Amino acid sequence: MQVGGPAALRAEPLAKQLGTTKGSFYWHFADVPAFHVAVIENWQTKTLNILIDQLAADGSPAHRLESFGQQLLADQIDPAMRHWAQSNETAKLALAQIDEQRLTYISTLLSNLGVSNPAFALACYGTLIGSQSVTANNSPNEAFTALIDLVLALK
């Protein structure tokens, strides 16, 4: 998603940014809502493919969990999609599906590490997505790693 958020995802600003006409936009999309659906579906597909790649990755569950966290923290589109989901039902549904898949993945990894309480998976995921919006001078990756270390120490 470009700078300016969902409001910038309109035919005229996009055409201007791309150096083309609004007619060109409408050649590809029936209307702006159809474009929004295409953007959301594209994000959801890419995000699911990343998760599929992570499922197939080698390594210990702890390493895979850390890698998952680093990947999510590096994703600059995820927070924008979360913001958009507050006002767009299609984005909200897509995000809910992604969240469910990610939570299942985290739960599976934690279970493989001997942690079966699903609340820990939710706490880990909440730390990841919440720390992206904290503007204090900190390291979200360090916070996530510290939480994982704590969870594993408690098992």
HELIX and SHEET records of a PDB file:
HELIX    1   1 GLY A    5  ALA A    8  5                                   4    
HELIX    2   2 ALA A   11  LEU A   18  1                                   8    
HELIX    3   3 LYS A   22  HIS A   28  1                                   7    
HELIX    4   4 VAL A   32  ALA A   56  1                                  25    
HELIX    5   5 PRO A   61  ALA A   74  1                                  14    
HELIX    6   6 ILE A   77  ALA A   85  1                                   9    
HELIX    7   7 GLU A   89  ASN A  112  1                                  24    
HELIX    8   8 PRO A  118  SER A  131  1                                  14    
HELIX    9   9 PRO A  140  LEU A  154  1                                  15    
END                                                                             
